[in-house]
Structure formats: structure tokens, C-alpha cells
Amino acid sequence: MFSAISDRYLLAAVVVGVVAVGLTLAIGLVILGLRLHGRRDDLRWQAFVAQWRPLLLAAVLSQGPLELPGLARRDHGRFLRLWTYLHESVRGDATNRLNQAALALRMDQSARRLLQRGTRAQQLQAILAAGYLKDKTAWGTLQGMAASRDGLLSVNAARALIRIDPLEGAQYLTPLILARHDWDVTRVAAFLVDAREAFWLLLIRNIPVMAARELPRALALADALRLQLPPATLRHLLHQGQPAAIVRNALRLTTAAELADEVRACLSHAVPVVRVEAALALARIGGPQDVPRLTALLEDAKWPVRLGAAQALSSLPFLSTPQLVSLQREGFAANDVLRHVVAEREWA
């Protein structure tokens, strides 16, 4: 009986061992196949670039009619990859010449096809191409992609919409931009430059009726785009009854001296980051009469506030370095930050 049991266990162990070896070999073959496939793709890409990069550069520099060889459909994706890469490097009339080359090869049609049925990587390439080509016929598809959950595809689709039509793109995208926190503010601001004025108009119009949850992001975008909001709008946003996040972002946009009283009121705000921004804003729009207010903040219980006050004082053109140094005294909590900003000023 024991011999029979032992034989069964031995047979099972042999089977498991054979299966494990087989799976290991299969995985090894798959890895080898993927590497060989990747190597072949790299070689084809290098050969394609060697052929087409000089042709496209010649098309950019030439003023005459374009003379381009035919392009196999299997190479359309490679062409769009190279073409969009070159687009990122050129400006002005050169972009028009690149577009003429793509249109001559009917790449607009290929891009629209890839938008609908391509892989994710191909869709991303097609989105960039549609934007550079200002392809209005791709507008509906791009709108749907801008609203998708895929962060990378959606933000690039938004960028393409702005390139195609800045005004209409800004009108459609503003609600999305304010709601999509997965879109980085800096990146959004970079592509909104083309629609800067349109976004400014929409912002001015909508701030009075905008939900409180949307305002901090809207103001952060305005700051990133260096937009100037009307003093009346900022006065409303700086009201003490507003949430701290709104007041903080509004202070960053405050450059009008007529708002100095509102900014001074924020120096005593309950939230430390608001006091920091108020100090920096007062340094921009205040005068010599505000030095005592900023000096008083050097005794704030929070270290970031003391640092902000010291930086604000250091930025005042009418306050000399010896005067900054004279603010230090024995046992003063702000001595370290004062020494820091004095050293920064002397280094600058």
C-alpha cells in the first residue's frame, strides 16, 4: 500500500516538474520573441527615419512644390511619429510646410482612422497630428476623447482642440478643465496659451456664478497664465467670508494698489498660508507704511509665515540691507529667516 502511495506522489512530482520546465521554456521563448520583434521594429524605425527625416527637412526648407515618394500604409504610424516629433521643434512657416507634406500623403485621413480604431499609442499620435493639422473634421471625436477617463489621451485631446479652434475649444473645455483634477495645472496652462484671451473672457464672465469648489483651480490657472483679473472681481474673492483656498489664490493674482486694504485685512487670517500670501501681495502693492505690519508678522507663531514676512520685507526696494539686518534682535524667533533672506539678497 505504501509503495502504491509513494508511486503516485512520485508520478505527481514528475508531472509537476515537467510542466514547470515546459512553462519556463515557453516564457523564455515568449521573451525571446518579444525581444526579436522589438529589435526588428527598432531597425525598421531607424531605416524609416534615415529615409524620411531628410525628405521632411528638405520639405520644410524648400519653397517650391513638394516631391515626396509614396508611403506604404504600414508606415503611416511611423510617419506620424516622426512628423509630430519634427513639429515640436519648428515654428512659423515651417509648420505649414510640414502640414503640406502630411496632407500630400493623406495623413489626415490616416490620423482620423487611427483616432477611431488605433491602439492607445496610435490614438495618441493621431491626436497630436489632428491638432497640428487643425483638422476640424476630427472635432467630434476629439471632444469625446477629451471627456474620457484616460488622463493622457484626454489632456492631449484637449490640447488638440485648442490648436484647432482656440475660442471654441476654450468654451467647450473650460468646464472640463475646472473639473479634471487629473490634468496638471501647469500642463493645461501651457496649451491654453493659444486661447489665453478666450479663457480670460470666460473666467471673468463665470467667476461670479462659479461653484466654490471650482474657484481655487480657476484662479490657479489664471495665475499660471499670468492673467489679470479686475479689481472688483478680486475684491469679492478676498472677502473674509470666502474659503481660505480661494483667498489664497486670489492674493497671488492681486497687483492693484487699490486692493491694499483688503490685503492688509488678510494679514490676520486664521489660516497660515493665507497670511503668507497676504504678506507677499502687500510687498507688491504696499508702501513704506506697511513695513510695521510686515515686521509684526516676523513674530508669528508659524515658521512659514515668518519666512514669508521676511521674504516680503526683503523684496521691498525702499528697505535697505542694513535696515533688514537691524530688525534682528536677541532671542527673536525670526533671526534665522532674516539672516537667510539677507544672504539671498546679497547673493542676488
C-alpha positions as CSV (number, residue, x, y, z in Angstrom):
1,M,0.0,0.0,0.0
2,F,2.8,2.4,1.0
3,S,4.6,1.6,-2.2
4,A,1.5,2.5,-4.3
5,I,1.1,5.8,-2.4
6,S,4.7,6.6,-2.9
7,D,4.5,5.8,-6.6
8,R,1.5,8.2,-7.0
9,Y,3.4,11.1,-5.3
10,L,6.5,10.4,-7.3
11,L,4.4,10.5,-10.5
12,A,2.7,13.7,-9.5
13,A,6.1,15.3,-8.7
14,V,7.5,14.3,-12.1
15,V,4.4,15.7,-13.9
16,V,4.7,19.0,-11.9
17,G,8.4,19.2,-12.7
18,V,7.8,18.6,-16.4
19,V,5.0,21.2,-16.5
20,A,7.3,23.7,-14.7
21,V,10.1,23.2,-17.1
22,G,7.7,23.5,-20.0
23,L,6.3,26.7,-18.7
24,T,9.8,28.1,-18.1
25,L,10.8,27.2,-21.7
26,A,7.6,28.8,-23.0
27,I,8.1,32.0,-21.1
28,G,11.7,32.1,-22.3
29,L,10.6,31.7,-25.9
30,V,7.9,34.4,-25.5
31,I,10.6,36.8,-24.1
32,L,13.0,36.0,-26.8
33,G,10.2,36.5,-29.4
34,L,9.3,39.9,-27.9
35,R,12.9,41.0,-28.0
36,L,13.4,39.9,-31.5
37,H,10.2,41.7,-32.5
38,G,11.3,44.8,-30.7
39,R,14.7,44.6,-32.4
40,R,13.1,44.3,-35.8
41,D,10.8,47.3,-35.0
42,D,13.8,49.3,-33.9
43,L,15.7,48.5,-37.1
44,R,12.6,49.4,-39.3
45,W,12.2,52.7,-37.4
46,Q,15.8,53.6,-37.9
47,A,15.6,52.8,-41.6
48,F,12.4,54.8,-41.9
49,V,14.0,57.8,-40.1
50,A,17.1,57.6,-42.2
51,Q,14.9,57.8,-45.4
52,W,12.2,60.3,-44.3
53,R,13.9,62.7,-42.0
54,P,16.0,64.3,-44.8
55,L,12.9,64.4,-47.0
56,L,10.8,66.2,-44.4
57,L,13.6,68.6,-43.5
58,A,14.0,69.4,-47.2
59,A,10.3,70.0,-47.5
60,V,10.5,72.4,-44.6
61,L,13.3,74.3,-46.1
62,S,12.1,74.3,-49.7
63,Q,9.9,77.0,-51.1
64,G,8.9,75.0,-54.3
65,P,6.4,72.2,-54.9
66,L,6.8,69.2,-52.7
67,E,8.2,66.0,-54.2
68,L,7.7,63.1,-51.9
69,P,7.8,59.3,-52.6
70,G,4.9,57.1,-52.0
71,L,4.3,55.8,-48.5
72,A,3.1,52.3,-47.7
73,R,0.1,52.1,-45.3
74,R,2.1,50.0,-42.8
75,D,4.5,53.0,-42.5
76,H,1.8,55.6,-41.7
77,G,2.2,55.2,-38.0
78,R,6.0,55.7,-38.3
79,F,5.5,58.8,-40.5
80,L,3.1,60.4,-37.9
81,R,5.6,59.6,-35.1
82,L,8.5,61.3,-37.0
83,W,6.3,64.1,-38.3
84,T,4.9,65.0,-34.8
85,Y,8.4,64.9,-33.4
86,L,9.6,67.4,-36.0
87,H,6.5,69.6,-35.4
88,E,7.6,70.0,-31.8
89,S,10.8,71.5,-33.0
90,V,9.7,74.0,-35.6
91,R,7.7,77.3,-35.6
92,G,6.1,79.6,-38.1
93,D,6.0,78.8,-41.8
94,A,7.9,75.6,-41.3
95,T,4.8,74.1,-39.6
96,N,2.8,75.0,-42.7
97,R,5.3,73.2,-44.9
98,L,5.2,70.1,-42.6
99,N,1.4,70.2,-42.8
100,Q,1.5,70.4,-46.6
101,A,3.8,67.3,-46.6
102,A,1.4,65.4,-44.4
103,L,-1.7,66.4,-46.5
104,A,0.1,65.5,-49.7
105,L,0.4,61.9,-48.3
106,R,-3.2,62.0,-47.0
107,M,-2.0,61.6,-43.4
108,D,-5.1,63.5,-42.2
109,Q,-7.2,60.6,-43.3
110,S,-4.9,58.1,-41.7
111,A,-4.9,60.1,-38.5
112,R,-8.7,60.1,-38.4
113,R,-8.7,56.3,-39.0
114,L,-6.3,55.8,-36.1
115,L,-8.3,58.0,-33.8
116,Q,-11.2,55.6,-34.3
117,R,-9.6,52.2,-34.5
118,G,-5.9,52.5,-33.5
119,T,-4.1,51.2,-30.4
120,R,-3.7,53.6,-27.5
121,A,-0.3,54.7,-28.7
122,Q,-1.6,55.2,-32.2
123,Q,-4.5,57.2,-30.9
124,L,-2.1,59.5,-29.0
125,Q,-0.1,60.0,-32.2
126,A,-3.3,60.7,-34.2
127,I,-4.5,63.2,-31.6
128,L,-1.3,65.2,-31.9
129,A,-1.5,65.0,-35.7
130,A,-5.1,66.2,-35.8
131,G,-4.1,69.2,-33.6
132,Y,-1.1,70.2,-35.7
133,L,-3.2,69.8,-38.9
134,K,-6.1,71.8,-37.4
135,D,-8.4,69.1,-38.6
136,K,-11.9,70.4,-37.9
137,T,-13.4,67.1,-39.1
138,A,-11.9,65.3,-36.1
139,W,-13.5,67.8,-33.7
140,G,-16.3,65.5,-32.5
141,T,-14.0,62.5,-31.9
142,L,-11.6,64.7,-30.0
143,Q,-14.4,66.1,-27.9
144,G,-15.3,62.6,-26.8
145,M,-11.7,61.7,-26.1
146,A,-11.2,64.9,-24.0
147,A,-14.0,63.7,-21.8
148,S,-12.7,60.2,-21.5
149,R,-11.2,58.8,-18.2
150,D,-7.8,58.2,-19.8
151,G,-5.8,61.1,-18.4
152,L,-3.1,61.1,-21.0
153,L,-5.4,60.8,-24.0
154,S,-7.9,63.3,-22.7
155,V,-5.4,66.1,-21.9
156,N,-3.8,65.7,-25.3
157,A,-7.2,65.7,-27.0
158,A,-7.9,69.0,-25.1
159,R,-4.7,70.4,-26.4
160,A,-5.6,69.4,-29.9
161,L,-9.0,71.1,-29.7
162,I,-7.3,74.4,-28.6
163,R,-4.9,74.1,-31.6
164,I,-7.8,73.6,-34.0
165,D,-10.0,76.4,-32.7
166,P,-8.8,78.4,-29.6
167,L,-12.1,80.2,-29.0
168,E,-14.5,77.3,-29.4
169,G,-12.0,75.0,-27.7
170,A,-11.9,77.2,-24.6
171,Q,-15.7,77.4,-24.5
172,Y,-16.0,73.6,-24.6
173,L,-13.1,72.8,-22.4
174,T,-13.4,75.3,-19.5
175,P,-15.9,73.2,-17.5
176,L,-13.7,70.1,-18.1
177,I,-10.5,72.0,-17.1
178,L,-12.1,73.1,-13.8
179,A,-13.4,69.6,-13.0
180,R,-10.5,67.4,-14.2
181,H,-8.0,67.5,-11.3
182,D,-6.0,64.7,-13.0
183,W,-5.0,67.4,-15.5
184,D,-1.9,69.1,-14.2
185,V,-2.4,72.9,-14.0
186,T,1.0,73.7,-15.4
187,R,0.4,71.5,-18.5
188,V,-3.1,72.9,-19.0
189,A,-1.8,76.4,-18.8
190,A,0.9,75.6,-21.4
191,F,-1.6,74.6,-24.1
192,L,-4.1,77.3,-23.0
193,V,-1.6,80.0,-24.1
194,D,-3.1,79.8,-27.6
195,A,-6.5,80.5,-26.1
196,R,-5.4,82.9,-23.3
197,E,-7.7,85.7,-24.2
198,A,-10.7,83.5,-24.7
199,F,-10.1,81.7,-21.4
200,W,-9.7,85.2,-19.7
201,L,-13.1,86.3,-21.0
202,L,-14.8,83.1,-19.9
203,L,-13.2,83.3,-16.5
204,I,-14.3,86.9,-15.9
205,R,-17.8,86.1,-17.0
206,N,-18.2,82.9,-14.9
207,I,-16.4,83.7,-11.7
208,P,-19.5,85.4,-10.1
209,V,-21.5,82.2,-10.6
210,M,-18.8,79.6,-10.3
211,A,-19.0,77.0,-7.6
212,A,-16.7,77.5,-4.7
213,R,-15.0,74.1,-5.4
214,E,-14.1,75.2,-8.9
215,L,-12.7,78.7,-7.9
216,P,-9.3,77.6,-6.5
217,R,-8.4,75.7,-9.7
218,A,-9.7,78.5,-11.9
219,L,-7.6,81.1,-10.0
220,A,-4.5,78.8,-10.1
221,L,-4.9,78.6,-13.9
222,A,-5.3,82.4,-14.1
223,D,-2.0,82.7,-12.1
224,A,-0.2,80.2,-14.3
225,L,-1.4,82.1,-17.4
226,R,-0.4,85.5,-15.9
227,L,-3.9,86.8,-16.3
228,Q,-5.0,90.0,-14.6
229,L,-8.5,89.9,-13.0
230,P,-10.5,93.1,-12.5
231,P,-10.0,94.7,-9.0
232,A,-13.8,94.4,-8.4
233,T,-13.6,90.6,-9.0
234,L,-10.6,90.2,-6.7
235,R,-12.2,92.3,-4.0
236,H,-15.1,89.9,-3.9
237,L,-12.7,86.9,-3.8
238,L,-10.6,88.5,-1.0
239,H,-13.7,88.9,1.3
240,Q,-13.1,87.3,4.7
241,G,-16.1,85.1,4.3
242,Q,-14.5,83.2,1.3
243,P,-12.9,79.8,1.9
244,A,-9.1,80.0,2.6
245,A,-8.2,78.3,-0.7
246,I,-10.0,81.0,-2.7
247,V,-8.5,83.9,-0.7
248,R,-5.0,82.4,-1.1
249,N,-5.2,82.0,-4.8
250,A,-6.8,85.5,-5.2
251,L,-3.9,87.0,-3.3
252,R,-1.5,85.6,-5.8
253,L,-3.3,87.5,-8.5
254,T,-3.5,90.8,-6.6
255,T,-1.4,93.5,-8.2
256,A,-3.6,96.6,-7.9
257,A,-2.8,99.1,-5.2
258,E,-6.5,99.8,-4.7
259,L,-6.8,96.4,-3.0
260,A,-4.2,97.2,-0.3
261,D,-6.8,97.4,2.4
262,E,-8.3,94.0,1.5
263,V,-4.8,92.5,1.5
264,R,-3.9,94.1,4.9
265,A,-7.0,92.5,6.4
266,C,-5.7,89.1,5.3
267,L,-2.6,89.5,7.3
268,S,-4.5,88.4,10.4
269,H,-6.3,85.5,8.6
270,A,-6.7,82.3,10.7
271,V,-5.0,80.1,8.0
272,P,-1.2,80.5,7.9
273,V,-0.8,80.0,4.2
274,V,-3.2,82.9,3.6
275,R,-1.1,85.1,5.9
276,V,2.0,84.2,3.8
277,E,0.3,85.1,0.5
278,A,-1.0,88.3,2.1
279,A,2.5,89.4,3.1
280,L,3.9,88.7,-0.4
281,A,1.0,90.5,-2.0
282,L,1.4,93.5,0.3
283,A,5.1,93.7,-0.7
284,R,3.9,94.1,-4.3
285,I,1.3,96.8,-3.8
286,G,2.0,98.3,-0.4
287,G,4.3,101.2,0.6
288,P,6.6,102.2,3.4
289,Q,3.6,102.5,5.8
290,D,3.3,98.7,5.6
291,V,6.7,97.9,6.9
292,P,5.5,97.8,10.6
293,R,2.7,95.3,9.6
294,L,5.1,93.0,7.8
295,T,7.6,93.3,10.7
296,A,4.9,92.3,13.1
297,L,4.4,89.1,11.1
298,L,8.0,88.2,11.9
299,E,6.7,87.2,15.4
300,D,4.0,84.9,14.0
301,A,3.8,81.5,15.7
302,K,4.2,79.7,12.4
303,W,7.6,79.5,10.8
304,P,6.3,79.6,7.1
305,V,4.6,82.9,8.0
306,R,7.8,84.4,9.5
307,L,9.7,83.3,6.3
308,G,7.0,84.8,4.1
309,A,7.1,88.1,6.0
310,A,11.0,88.2,5.8
311,Q,10.8,87.5,2.0
312,A,8.2,90.2,1.6
313,L,10.4,92.7,3.5
314,S,13.5,91.7,1.5
315,S,11.6,92.4,-1.7
316,L,10.8,96.0,-0.8
317,P,13.0,98.2,-2.9
318,F,12.9,101.1,-0.4
319,L,14.2,98.8,2.5
320,S,18.0,98.6,2.5
321,T,20.0,95.6,3.6
322,P,21.3,97.4,6.8
323,Q,17.6,98.1,7.7
324,L,16.8,94.4,7.2
325,V,19.7,93.4,9.4
326,S,18.6,95.9,12.1
327,L,15.3,94.0,12.5
328,Q,17.3,91.2,14.2
329,R,17.4,91.2,18.0
330,E,18.5,88.9,20.7
331,G,16.1,85.9,21.2
332,F,14.0,86.9,18.2
333,A,12.3,83.9,16.6
334,A,12.7,85.4,13.1
335,N,16.5,85.9,13.3
336,D,17.2,82.8,11.2
337,V,14.9,83.7,8.4
338,L,16.1,87.3,8.4
339,R,19.7,86.1,8.0
340,H,18.5,83.8,5.2
341,V,16.8,86.5,3.2
342,V,19.7,88.9,3.8
343,A,22.1,86.3,2.4
344,E,19.8,85.7,-0.6
345,R,19.6,89.5,-1.3
346,E,23.4,89.9,-1.1
347,W,23.9,86.9,-3.4
348,A,21.4,88.2,-5.9
